[in-house]
Amino acid sequence: MMDIQTLETWLWDAACAIRGPVDAPKFKDYILPLVFLKRLSDVFDDELERLATKFGGEKKARDLLEQERKRGPVSLVRFYLPDHARWEAIRRQTAGLGQYLTEAVRAVARENPRLSGVIDMVDFNATAAGQRIISNEHLAALIEVLSRQRLGLDDVEPDMLGRAYEYLLRKFAEGQGQSAGEFYTPREVGMLMARLLEPEPGMTVYDPACGSGGLLIKCHLRLLEKYGVNENGRRHLPSRIAPLRLFGQEINPATFAMARMNAVIHDLEADIEIGDTMRQPAFRDASGRLQAFDLVTANPMWNQKFAAELYENDPFERFCYGAPPSSSADWGWLQHMLASLNETGRMAVVLDTGAVSRGSGNQGSNRERDIRKAFVEADLVEAVLLLPENLFYNTTAPGVIIVINRRKRHAGEILLINASQLFAKGRPKNYLTDEHIETIARLYHDWRAEPGLSAVISREEAARNDYNISPSRYVSTNGGEEVLQLEEVLVRLEAAEEERAEAERALKDVIQMLGLSESTDVTR
């Protein structure tokens, strides 16, 4: 069995094989499908060999496989690969490699409908401005590097390969900057969220903005950590332990493909759908209402902007606590997720820090504060965790993890954890160590107030602070004042402008109702 360092070095060598003709952010478009194809091919070879042993020879095994393929879906192997799409055939190809690869992955998708729109998203023969994006020579070099290691059933554990796959995603995120957050949440943040949720066997887990599927997979890995057994060097769930049922939706086709590949690489069954969750949620019950899940884990785009019509004309009755401002959909996402929880459901969601404080202390009404107030008064907010700065790839701003629980363990209380100082310096990003994750998880599960780290407040105390539930307000770490990030300042300015425009419209309505012209001095 390969170790993780060997796998990571090998995969980075693959990236270096096409360095030059392809920008770093585009590496993933070519490398990930080929790593995926190699895994499928090596596993297919392993399964064919086992069938040959079982049925008395390779020819007999092939005949049986072909007969089953002609009758309908293949069950003797995980995925069926045509001869020309198997790795050794690809490696032997000497001319027109880009076209050959494109046709090979499309053939795999035709044979395995589950992989349609997953493995066949890339045109290896594509051009830009009349030039090939990646030449046949560079593709051949990439194939040779990938051929150094075998990815079969006895060569690498699914989780080990999955970790290497995530290593590549992290490397690509480092090169991709602002858009990286669309597909990658730092591994340790995902592991922390899984520790907060502590999934149990057979639970349903949903991520409405699943990116490359990492948060769903972290929940599976936590279950495996708690209930898995080691046999012959492999860690797996025993048959008596029901696996999690994973559900995700992703709007970006390329990222959707990554999520599906990531699940298969981890040897997981996951129902990943493509589409716009807020406008067309994919998971519904027989009556057309939103499907309800045991757990939700998510890191949606922070401060996303949606038109007011989305909230006002919602056929799924999601926004019963109010329409958020057009400047930030954070509390719109939270209401969608709440509507997707069953009666005992829990969720852990990463959002911008402003989501837990914006609007508090203002005179008059503020949409985000009013929705936050409704959540607190309904006793739905169980905990808020402030993360350190510079963890995420698309911003240096800290995030918060909001834990919502329909059946709170401590009614009328909210646990606030200020973990802003719990990090290790890294390049280019900070990160949480295993010890940091353990400390935060212990504070949450033990429900403990610890000076400089956590506090437990009542709903009445939250109300006295105008429903500002930012941990930094209640737990001081260095005595300094909280400094607003530029992104947060811009969101607050947009919200203030929106409130000013609404107040102006309301004033005009009053003036019209009184039969006065706008030029009339109404103070006389």
Buried (B, 14 or more C-beta within 10 A) or exposed (E): EBEBEBBBEBBBBBBEBBEEBBEBBBBBBBBBBBBBBBBBBBBBBBBBBBBBEEBEEEEEBBEBBEEBBEEEEBEBBBBBBEEEBBBEBBBEBEEEBBBBBBBBBBBBBEBBEBBBBBBBBBBBBEEEEEEBBBBBEBBBBBBEBBEEBBBBBEBBBBBBBBBBBBBBBBBBBBBBEEBBBBBBBBBBBBBBBBBBBBBBEEBBBBBBBBBBBBBBBBBBBBBBEEBBEEEEEBBBBEEEBEBBBBBBBBBBEBBBBBBBBBBBBBBBEBBBBBEEBBEEBBBEEEEEEBBBBBBBBBBBBBBBEBEEEBBEEBEBEBBEBBBBBBBBBBBBBBBBBBBBBEEEBBBBBBBBBBBBBBBBEEEEEBBBBBBBBBBBBEBBBBBBBBBBBBBBBBBBBBBBBBBBBBEBEBEEBBBBBBBBEBBEEEEEBBBBEEEBBEBBBEBBEEBBBBEEBBBBBEBEBBEEBBBBBBBBBBBBBEEEEBEBBEBBEEBBEBBBEBBEEEEEEEEEEEBEEEEEEEEEEEEE
